[in-house]
Amino acid sequence: MPGTPGLGGMMPPPPPPMPGKMAGNFLASQPSYNAVPSLGLPVARPKKKLKALHWEKVDTPMTTHWAAHAPTAADKEEKYAELTRKGVLDEVEKLFMAKEIKQIGKSAGKKADKKQVISSDLMRTFQISLAKFSNYSVEKIVQMIIHCDKEVLDNSVVMDFLQKEDMCNVPENTAKLMAPYSKDWTGPNANKDDREQDPAELTREDQIYLQTAYELHHYWKSRMRALALTRTFEPEYDEISEKLKQVVSVSESLRDSVSLMNVLGLILDIGNYMNDSNKQASGFKLSSLARLGMVKDDKNESTFADLVERIVRTQYSEWENFTEDIAGVVTAQKLNVEQLQQDAKRYIDNVKNVQMSLDSGNLSDPKKFHPQDRVSQVVQRSMKDARRKAEQMQLYLEDMVRTYDDIMVFYGEDASDENARRDFFAKLAIFVTEWKKVEREEHSARTNPKAQRSLDETETCAVEDHWLFGWQAAAPQTRDQRDRRRRARLQNRHQVRVASGQKIPDPDEIPEAEEGLLSPESISEGLTSPDMLPPKEGSEDDVADRAAQLLQGMRGTDGVEDAAEADRRDSLRRARRRETADEERKARRRRREKASSVSEAPGEGDTTMLEDGEAQTAVATQDDDDEKITTPTTLVSPPSPEGTASKPIQLDD
């Protein structure tokens, strides 16, 4: 309204509410706004970092029971003091201490401050090869390399690394990056010139590479080759010259061995005798010697090589020493003549190249060297001996090539064939090795007769076992023979049927039965084939006797025995047969007596009484060579109409 003080016509604020409490409030009176309590750090903190307790926080704690657990700072201090006094906090700190995490990559971050120019592979090779000098500073290592220090020259690992292709040839990209840090030592005022950038910005390996291979790259390769020669020319000369002399010595032994030529001639003569007319030869190559052991005899026990060795040993003993004459081929076969020839040429060429570098090459002008480089002085001290050894090596090489070619042509080999040159000594070495092997086997057989005798006995026992097995398989079985005899007896025994009241015929009166019992062959004739007839009585002993005689013959006696031994064996055989026959007779006699006693002794309930109306038992016997076979037979007679005295028949009135 106009004239009314205010804010331009705005309504005044409403009046305040009436005093009093609102119904339904369970908590104490609170201010009209929700004050969020400040959650600062507690009063007490652990000395070390503890494991975190991950919980889910309540969004509005003032409307929950947590509102009562909102102490002031003084209450918190008092609470933690109480927990500290009771040792609770110390125990918690001890039990739930968190493990310290090491920060990985801090050292790498420091290295990242250095600039790397060379490749990672070359840097790793630097670290491996110069591991012995890892405690030395960069300046110390560079000084040792430039001064041609003995510690560097005598270390083969370091020398091989410094001669690597990566050190001798600087890549174009690496050269551009290294240029600001380098110094040109070929200039007139190289010592006064400053570097554009500080090499300290580079890594340790880059600094060594910069001050050695890069700044001295115009003569680095020739320099390292000459320094390596000063340490290798003597041992390499000894090794190569020794092998060259060995080849020459073995070649001369092959040329001078008359025994070897005679043995080869013997092999040729026997081979022509064995071959047809269209396979006759006037000579053979050394590769044919390997085939001697492939030709077997008719029994597949020995070879042609065994035959030749036996002929030489027994007929031409003066030729046996040829293996000693050419024994050097066994060790010479390991030498590669072509590779040996290349090594000798490389040695001679290396000495010549170093000498040319010193005379008119990269090492001829010391003004272009590093001011502290001593390569010229170190190399010059050894070049005189190196040149002399290279000249001597040339003579050895020429002698070896000439001798080796001549011996190959002498034995019919092609000296221009690489395979023939490589395997020439190996062919003869195999022949000598196989010859000595045959000699050892023959010598062992001659000097150790016990082993040979045991071998012969083993073979003889194997043959005997084979024959015995065959005889046992072919011999008739005793049990089968016994069964056939029993069946024959039963068959003949029941051929004649006996009726009631009829007299039992005596088996001796039956010709068929007697013949069947005396000769079981007639009974089994219809059951077996003519080839499988059972043997007669005593055939088992005869088979055993024949087997024993054959075994003695195979053991070397050939069946020849003295009279005493033969009589003793015959007497034992007769006694064994007599005892067997006596036992059988006694058994038959016991059975016969038992049957007789049963028929003569009546008893209560016995059916052997000879009365009417009762059963009586008759015994029929059969005599076969004093042998009686008892056959019990029961006869039933009808009772008499009048009865007997003991059992009368009662008649009704």
C-alpha positions in Angstrom: 0.0 0.0 0.0 1.2 3.5 -0.6 2.8 5.1 2.4 3.3 1.7 4.1 6.9 0.9 4.8 7.9 -2.4 3.4 9.3 -4.1 0.4 7.3 -2.7 -2.4 3.9 -4.2 -1.7 5.0 -7.6 -0.4 2.9 -9.4 2.2 4.3 -9.4 5.8 5.5 -12.7 7.3 3.0 -14.9 9.2 2.8 -14.8 13.0 4.9 -17.3 15.0 3.2 -20.6 16.1 1.6 -21.0 19.5 3.8 -22.3 22.3 3.4 -25.9 23.4 4.6 -29.5 22.6 3.4 -31.5 19.6 1.7 -34.8 20.3 3.3 -38.1 19.3 6.9 -37.1 19.8 9.1 -40.0 21.3 12.4 -38.1 21.4 13.4 -35.1 23.3 12.6 -31.7 22.0 14.7 -31.0 19.0 15.3 -27.8 17.1 13.0 -27.1 14.2 15.9 -28.0 11.7 17.9 -31.2 11.3 21.5 -30.5 12.2 23.9 -32.9 10.7 26.6 -33.8 13.2 30.1 -33.2 12.2 32.0 -36.6 11.9 35.6 -35.6 12.5 38.5 -37.8 13.3 38.4 -39.5 16.7 40.6 -38.3 19.4 42.9 -41.4 19.5 44.6 -42.7 16.3 46.7 -45.9 15.7 50.4 -45.6 15.4 50.4 -47.7 12.1 47.8 -48.2 9.5 45.2 -50.8 10.3 42.9 -52.8 8.2 39.7 -51.0 7.3 36.3 -52.0 8.6 33.9 -51.7 5.7 30.4 -51.0 6.9 27.2 -49.5 5.5 26.5 -46.1 7.0 23.1 -45.0 8.1 21.8 -42.0 6.1 19.9 -40.3 8.9 21.3 -41.5 12.2 19.5 -38.8 14.2 16.1 -40.5 13.6 17.4 -43.9 14.8 18.8 -45.2 18.0 22.2 -44.0 17.0 21.1 -40.5 18.0 21.7 -41.4 21.6 25.3 -42.4 20.7 26.4 -38.9 19.7 28.9 -38.0 22.4 30.7 -34.7 22.5 34.4 -34.4 22.0 35.0 -34.6 25.7 33.0 -37.8 25.9 34.9 -39.3 23.0 38.2 -38.4 24.6 37.2 -40.0 27.9 35.9 -43.1 26.1 39.1 -43.7 24.1 41.2 -43.0 27.3 39.2 -45.8 29.0 39.8 -48.2 26.1 43.5 -47.4 26.1 43.8 -47.9 29.8 42.2 -51.4 29.4 44.5 -52.3 26.5 41.8 -52.7 24.0 43.2 -50.3 21.4 46.7 -51.9 21.7 45.2 -55.4 21.1 43.3 -54.1 18.1 46.4 -52.5 16.7 48.4 -55.7 17.1 45.8 -58.0 15.6 44.6 -55.9 12.6 47.8 -54.2 11.4 47.7 -53.7 7.6 50.6 -55.0 5.5 52.8 -52.3 4.0 52.5 -52.1 0.2 55.8 -51.5 -1.5 55.6 -49.0 -4.2 56.8 -50.6 -7.4 58.2 -48.4 -10.1 59.8 -45.7 -8.1 63.3 -46.8 -9.2 62.1 -47.1 -12.8 60.9 -43.5 -12.5 64.3 -42.4 -11.6 65.8 -44.3 -14.6 63.3 -42.6 -16.9 65.2 -39.4 -16.3 68.0 -40.9 -18.4 67.7 -40.9 -22.2 68.2 -44.3 -24.0 69.4 -44.3 -27.5 70.7 -47.8 -28.3 68.2 -50.6 -28.6 66.9 -52.6 -25.7 68.6 -55.8 -26.9 72.0 -54.1 -27.2 71.5 -52.6 -23.7 70.8 -56.1 -22.2 73.9 -57.5 -24.0 75.9 -54.6 -22.5 74.7 -55.4 -19.0 75.5 -59.2 -19.4 78.9 -58.9 -21.1 80.2 -56.1 -18.8 78.7 -57.6 -15.6 82.2 -58.1 -14.2 82.8 -54.3 -14.4 79.3 -53.4 -13.0 80.9 -51.7 -10.0 83.2 -49.5 -12.1 82.3 -46.1 -13.3 81.7 -45.2 -16.9 85.0 -43.3 -17.2 86.9 -46.3 -15.7 85.4 -48.8 -18.2 86.1 -46.5 -21.2 89.6 -45.9 -20.0 90.3 -49.7 -19.7 89.0 -50.3 -23.3 90.9 -47.4 -24.8 94.2 -48.2 -23.1 93.9 -51.9 -24.2 94.0 -53.0 -20.6 95.1 -56.6 -20.0 92.0 -57.2 -17.9 89.9 -56.5 -20.9 92.0 -58.3 -23.5 92.2 -61.5 -21.5 88.4 -61.6 -20.9 87.0 -63.6 -23.9 83.4 -62.6 -23.1 84.2 -58.9 -23.2 86.3 -59.3 -26.4 83.6 -61.2 -28.2 81.1 -58.6 -27.3 83.2 -55.7 -28.5 83.7 -57.5 -31.8 79.9 -58.0 -32.4 78.3 -56.7 -35.5 76.1 -54.3 -33.4 79.3 -52.7 -32.0 81.2 -52.4 -35.3 78.3 -51.1 -37.5 76.4 -48.1 -36.1 72.8 -47.7 -37.3 71.9 -44.5 -39.1 69.1 -43.6 -36.6 71.5 -44.2 -33.6 74.2 -42.0 -35.3 71.8 -39.1 -35.6 70.7 -39.3 -32.0 74.3 -39.7 -30.8 75.7 -36.8 -32.8 75.0 -34.0 -30.3 76.7 -35.9 -27.5 79.8 -37.0 -29.5 83.2 -35.5 -30.3 85.1 -35.9 -33.6 88.6 -37.2 -32.7 89.8 -37.0 -36.3 89.7 -33.2 -36.3 92.8 -31.0 -35.6 91.6 -29.6 -32.3 89.6 -32.5 -31.0 90.8 -32.1 -27.4 89.6 -28.4 -27.4 86.2 -29.0 -28.9 83.2 -29.2 -26.6 80.2 -31.5 -26.9 76.9 -29.9 -27.8 75.1 -31.8 -25.1 76.1 -33.4 -21.9 76.6 -37.2 -22.2 75.4 -37.5 -18.6 71.9 -37.2 -19.9 72.3 -40.7 -21.4 72.1 -44.0 -19.7 75.2 -45.8 -18.5 75.3 -48.2 -21.5 74.7 -45.3 -23.9 77.6 -43.4 -22.5 80.0 -46.4 -22.9 78.7 -47.0 -26.5 79.1 -43.3 -27.3 82.8 -43.0 -26.2 83.9 -46.3 -27.7 82.1 -47.8 -30.7 80.5 -44.6 -31.9 83.3 -42.1 -31.6 85.9 -44.6 -32.8 83.7 -46.2 -35.5 86.1 -45.2 -38.3 88.7 -47.8 -37.1 86.8 -49.8 -34.4 86.4 -53.0 -36.4 90.0 -53.2 -37.5 91.1 -52.3 -34.0 89.2 -55.1 -32.3 90.2 -57.6 -34.9 93.9 -56.8 -34.4 93.6 -56.9 -30.6 91.8 -60.3 -30.8 94.6 -61.6 -32.9 97.2 -60.9 -30.2 95.4 -63.3 -27.9 94.3 -66.1 -30.3 97.1 -66.5 -32.8 99.1 -68.9 -30.7 96.4 -71.3 -29.4 94.7 -71.4 -32.8 98.0 -72.2 -34.5 98.7 -75.1 -32.1 95.2 -76.6 -32.5 95.0 -76.3 -36.3 98.6 -77.4 -37.0 98.2 -80.5 -34.8 95.2 -81.6 -36.8 97.0 -81.0 -40.1 99.9 -83.1 -38.9 97.5 -85.9 -37.8 95.9 -86.1 -41.2 99.3 -86.3 -42.9 100.5 -89.0 -40.4 97.4 -91.2 -40.9 97.6 -90.8 -44.7 101.2 -92.0 -44.7 100.3 -95.0 -42.4 97.7 -96.1 -45.0 100.2 -95.8 -47.8 102.9 -97.8 -46.0 100.7 -100.6 -44.5 101.5 -103.7 -46.6 99.4 -105.9 -44.4 96.3 -103.8 -45.1 96.8 -104.2 -48.8 97.2 -107.9 -48.5 94.0 -108.3 -46.5 92.1 -106.2 -49.0 93.6 -108.4 -51.7 92.5 -111.5 -49.9 88.9 -110.1 -49.6 89.0 -109.4 -53.4 90.2 -112.9 -54.3 87.5 -114.7 -52.1 84.8 -112.3 -53.4 85.7 -113.1 -57.0 85.6 -116.8 -56.2 82.1 -116.4 -54.8 80.7 -114.2 -57.5 79.6 -115.2 -61.0 81.7 -114.4 -64.0 79.9 -111.2 -64.8 80.6 -109.8 -61.3 84.3 -110.3 -61.3 86.2 -107.1 -60.2 89.8 -106.0 -60.2 89.4 -103.8 -57.2 86.7 -102.4 -54.9 86.1 -99.1 -53.1 86.3 -98.8 -49.3 82.6 -98.4 -49.0 82.3 -102.2 -49.9 84.0 -103.1 -46.6 80.9 -102.2 -44.7 79.0 -105.0 -46.6 81.3 -107.8 -45.4 79.2 -108.2 -42.2 76.0 -108.4 -44.1 76.8 -111.7 -45.9 75.7 -114.6 -43.7 76.6 -118.3 -43.9 74.0 -121.1 -44.6 73.3 -121.4 -40.8 73.0 -117.7 -40.3 75.6 -117.9 -37.5 78.7 -116.2 -38.9 79.5 -113.6 -41.5 82.0 -113.2 -44.3 83.9 -110.8 -42.1 84.3 -113.6 -39.5 85.6 -115.9 -42.2 88.2 -113.4 -43.4 89.4 -112.8 -39.9 89.7 -116.5 -39.2 91.6 -117.1 -42.4 94.0 -114.3 -41.6 94.5 -115.5 -38.0 95.1 -119.1 -38.9 96.7 -118.9 -42.4 98.3 -115.5 -42.6 99.2 -114.5 -39.1 101.8 -112.0 -40.3 98.9 -109.8 -41.6 97.2 -109.5 -38.2 99.1 -106.4 -37.2 97.5 -104.2 -39.9 95.0 -102.9 -37.3 97.9 -101.5 -35.3 99.5 -99.9 -38.4 96.4 -97.9 -39.3 95.0 -97.4 -35.7 95.1 -93.6 -36.3 92.1 -93.7 -38.5 89.8 -94.3 -35.5 90.6 -90.9 -34.1 91.1 -89.2 -37.5 87.5 -90.1 -38.5 86.3 -87.3 -36.2 88.2 -84.7 -38.3 86.4 -82.9 -41.0 89.1 -82.3 -43.5 87.2 -79.7 -45.5 86.5 -77.7 -42.3 90.1 -78.1 -41.2 91.3 -76.7 -44.5 89.0 -73.7 -44.2 90.1 -72.9 -40.7 93.7 -73.0 -41.8 93.0 -70.6 -44.6 91.0 -68.3 -42.3 94.0 -68.1 -39.9 96.4 -67.2 -42.6 94.1 -64.6 -44.1 93.4 -63.0 -40.7 97.1 -62.4 -40.1 97.5 -61.0 -43.6 94.6 -58.6 -43.1 95.8 -57.3 -39.8 99.2 -56.7 -41.2 97.7 -54.8 -44.2 95.7 -52.6 -41.7 98.9 -51.7 -39.9 100.8 -51.0 -43.1 98.3 -49.1 -45.2 94.8 -49.5 -43.7 92.8 -48.0 -40.9 95.5 -48.7 -38.3 98.3 -47.1 -40.3 97.6 -43.4 -39.2 97.9 -43.0 -35.4 96.8 -39.3 -35.8 93.2 -40.5 -36.4 93.2 -42.6 -33.2 91.9 -41.6 -29.8 94.7 -39.6 -28.1 94.9 -42.3 -25.4 94.5 -45.4 -27.7 97.4 -47.8 -27.5 96.3 -50.3 -30.1 99.2 -49.7 -32.4 101.9 -50.5 -29.7 100.0 -53.6 -28.4 99.5 -55.2 -31.8 102.9 -54.5 -33.2 104.6 -56.5 -30.4 102.8 -59.7 -31.5 102.7 -59.4 -35.3 106.2 -60.8 -35.9 105.4 -64.1 -34.3 102.0 -64.1 -36.0 103.5 -63.7 -39.5 106.0 -66.5 -38.8 103.2 -68.9 -37.7 101.0 -68.0 -40.6 103.8 -68.9 -43.0 104.4 -72.2 -41.3 100.6 -72.9 -41.3 100.7 -72.4 -45.1 103.3 -75.1 -45.5 101.3 -77.5 -43.3 98.2 -76.9 -45.2 99.8 -77.5 -48.6 101.4 -80.7 -47.3 98.1 -82.0 -45.9 96.1 -81.3 -49.1 98.7 -83.0 -51.3 99.0 -86.1 -49.0 95.3 -86.5 -48.5 94.5 -86.3 -52.2 97.2 -88.8 -53.1 96.0 -91.4 -50.5 92.5 -91.1 -51.7 93.5 -91.7 -55.3 95.7 -94.6 -54.1 92.7 -96.4 -52.6 90.5 -95.7 -55.6 88.4 -92.8 -54.2 87.4 -89.6 -56.0 89.4 -86.7 -54.4 87.1 -84.1 -55.9 83.9 -85.6 -54.3 83.1 -83.7 -51.0 81.3 -86.8 -49.5 84.2 -89.0 -50.3 86.7 -86.6 -48.8 84.6 -86.3 -45.6 84.0 -90.1 -45.1 87.4 -91.5 -46.3 88.8 -92.1 -42.8 85.4 -93.1 -41.4 85.1 -96.1 -43.8 88.5 -97.5 -42.7 87.8 -96.8 -39.1 84.6 -98.8 -39.2 86.4 -101.7 -40.8 89.1 -101.7 -38.1 86.6 -101.4 -35.3 84.6 -104.4 -36.6 87.8 -106.4 -37.1 88.9 -105.9 -33.6 85.5 -106.8 -32.3 85.6 -110.2 -34.1 89.1 -110.7 -32.7 87.9 -110.1 -29.2 85.0 -112.5 -29.5 87.3 -115.2 -30.9 89.9 -114.6 -28.3 87.3 -114.8 -25.5 86.0 -118.1 -26.9 89.5 -119.6 -27.0 90.7 -118.4 -23.6 87.5 -119.1 -21.7 86.5 -122.7 -22.5 84.3 -122.8 -19.4 82.0 -120.2 -20.9 82.1 -122.0 -24.2 81.3 -125.3 -22.5 78.4 -123.8 -20.6 77.1 -122.4 -23.9 77.4 -125.8 -25.5 75.7 -127.5 -22.6 72.9 -125.0 -22.7 72.3 -125.7 -26.4 72.5 -129.5 -25.7 70.0 -129.2 -22.9 67.6 -127.2 -25.1 67.8 -130.0 -27.7 67.3 -132.7 -25.1 64.3 -130.9 -23.7 62.8 -130.6 -27.2 63.2 -134.3 -27.8 61.8 -135.3 -24.4 58.8 -133.1 -24.9 58.2 -134.8 -28.3 58.5 -138.3 -26.8 56.2 -137.5 -23.9 53.6 -136.2 -26.3 53.8 -139.2 -28.5 53.8 -141.9 -25.8 50.5 -143.5 -24.8 49.1 -142.4 -21.4 49.1 -145.1 -18.7 45.7 -144.1 -17.4 44.1 -144.4 -20.9 45.8 -147.8 -21.3 44.4 -149.0 -18.0 40.9 -147.8 -18.9 40.9 -149.6 -22.2 41.9 -152.8 -20.5 39.1 -152.5 -17.9 36.5 -151.9 -20.6 37.7 -154.9 -22.5 37.4 -157.1 -19.5 33.9 -155.9 -18.7 32.8 -156.4 -22.3 34.1 -160.0 -22.5 32.8 -160.8 -19.0 29.2 -159.9 -19.9 29.1 -161.4 -23.4 27.7 -164.8 -22.0 24.5 -164.3 -20.1 23.8 -166.6 -17.2 20.1 -167.5 -16.5 18.7 -168.4 -13.2 19.8 -171.8 -11.9 22.4 -172.2 -14.7 26.0 -173.0 -13.8 28.4 -170.1 -14.2 30.8 -170.8 -17.0 34.4 -170.6 -16.1 36.1 -167.7 -17.9 39.0 -170.0 -18.7 36.6 -172.0 -20.9 35.6 -169.0 -23.0 38.3 -168.7 -25.7 37.2 -165.2 -26.7 37.4 -163.9 -23.1 40.8 -165.6 -22.5 42.1 -164.2 -25.7 40.7 -160.7 -24.9 42.2 -160.7 -21.4 45.5 -162.0 -22.6 45.9 -159.6 -25.5 44.1 -156.3 -25.1 45.2 -155.3 -28.7 42.5 -157.5 -30.2 39.8 -155.7 -28.2 41.0 -152.2 -29.0 41.5 -153.0 -32.6 38.1 -151.9 -33.5 38.3 -148.9 -31.3 41.7 -147.4 -32.5 43.4 -147.1 -35.8 46.4 -149.3 -36.7 48.8 -146.5 -36.1 47.6 -145.9 -32.6 47.8 -149.4 -31.2 48.7 -149.4 -27.5 52.1 -150.8 -26.7 52.6 -154.2 -25.1 53.5 -154.8 -21.5 56.9 -153.3 -20.7 56.7 -150.8 -23.5 56.9 -147.9 -21.1 60.3 -149.1 -19.8 61.5 -149.6 -23.3 60.6 -146.0 -24.2 62.5 -144.7 -21.1 65.5 -146.9 -22.0 65.6 -145.6 -25.6 65.3 -142.0 -24.4 68.2 -142.4 -21.9 70.4 -143.9 -24.6 69.6 -141.1 -27.1 70.4 -138.4 -24.4 73.7 -140.0 -23.6 74.5 -140.1 -27.4 73.8 -136.4 -27.7 76.1 -135.6 -24.7 79.0 -137.0 -26.7 79.1 -140.7 -25.7 77.4 -141.8 -29.0 75.8 -144.7 -27.1 79.1 -146.4 -26.3 79.1 -147.8 -22.7 81.3 -150.1 -20.9 80.1 -153.7 -20.1 79.8 -153.0 -16.3 77.4 -150.1 -16.8 75.3 -152.0 -19.3 75.0 -155.0 -17.0 74.1 -152.8 -14.1 71.3 -151.1 -16.0 69.9 -154.4 -17.3 69.9 -155.9 -13.8 68.1 -152.9 -12.5 65.5 -153.1 -15.3 64.9 -156.8 -14.6 64.6 -156.3 -10.9 62.1 -153.5 -11.4 60.0 -155.7 -13.7 60.2 -158.7 -11.3 59.1 -156.5 -8.4 56.2 -155.2 -10.3 55.0 -158.7 -11.4 55.3 -160.0 -7.8 53.3 -157.2 -6.4 50.6 -157.7 -9.0 50.5 -161.5 -8.2 50.2 -160.8 -4.5 47.3 -158.4 -5.1 45.4 -160.9 -7.2 46.1 -163.6 -4.6 44.7 -161.4 -1.8 41.5 -160.6 -3.8 41.0 -164.4 -4.6 41.4 -165.3 -0.9 39.0 -162.6 0.2 36.4 -163.8 -2.2 36.8 -167.4 -1.1 36.5 -166.5 2.6 33.2 -164.6 1.9 31.7 -167.6 0.1 32.6 -170.2 2.8 31.7 -168.3 6.0 27.8 -168.1 6.4 26.3 -165.6 8.7 23.0 -164.2 9.8 21.3 -162.5 6.9 24.1 -163.8 4.6 23.1 -165.0 1.1 26.0 -167.4 0.6 24.4 -170.6 2.0 23.7 -173.4 -0.6 20.1 -174.1 0.3 16.9 -174.2 -1.6 15.0 -170.9 -1.6 18.1 -168.9 -0.5 20.6 -167.0 -2.5 24.0 -168.6 -3.2 27.2 -167.0 -4.5 29.5 -168.6 -6.9 32.9 -167.2 -7.8 34.2 -167.6 -11.2 37.9 -167.1 -11.7 40.1 -166.7 -14.7 43.8 -167.6 -14.8 46.0 -165.5 -16.9 49.6 -166.2 -16.2 48.9 -167.4 -12.6 46.3 -164.6 -12.4 42.7 -165.3 -11.3 40.1 -162.6 -11.6 37.2 -163.1 -9.2 33.9 -162.2 -10.6 31.0 -162.4 -8.0 27.7 -163.6 -9.6 24.4 -164.1 -7.8 22.1 -167.0 -8.8 18.5 -167.1 -7.8 16.8 -170.6 -7.5 13.0 -171.0 -7.0 12.0 -172.5 -3.6 11.1 -176.2 -3.3 7.4 -177.0 -2.9 8.1 -179.2 0.1 10.3 -176.6 1.9 13.4 -177.4 3.9 14.1 -178.7 7.4 14.9 -175.3 8.7 11.9 -173.6 7.0 9.1 -176.1 6.4 6.0 -175.1 4.5 2.9 -174.9 6.7 -0.3 -176.2 5.0 -3.8 -175.4 6.3 -6.2 -178.3 6.9 
